Amino acid sequence: MDREISAADAMELGLVNRVFRMTVSNSTPPDYVNEFQNMSRSALALTKKLLYQMDGLAFRDALETGGDVNVVARMTVDCQKGIAGFLKRD
């Protein structure tokens, strides 16, 4: 059964972390986008790719695809740097 949910319901369910009105001012999206500047570009790209790949997949296939992308993500320079930084903490 396919059913559309409102943005407010998606927010309440924890499916999204922010909702913008369709008539957002020009200053709001750039402020939100700036939060991504310090995030791993490879992680963001792989997440976006994963979300597109999972669209329309059965649950089991989506989980398998997520596992495959996780393997790729762990081989990125960003991930290796993150792990090394975590292990150096006291």
Secondary structure as GFF3:
##gff-version 3
##sequence-region A 1 90
A	DSSP	alpha_helix	7	13	.	.	.	ID=ss1
A	DSSP	alpha_helix	28	34	.	.	.	ID=ss2
A	DSSP	alpha_helix	41	54	.	.	.	ID=ss3
A	DSSP	alpha_helix	59	74	.	.	.	ID=ss4
A	DSSP	alpha_helix	77	88	.	.	.	ID=ss5
###
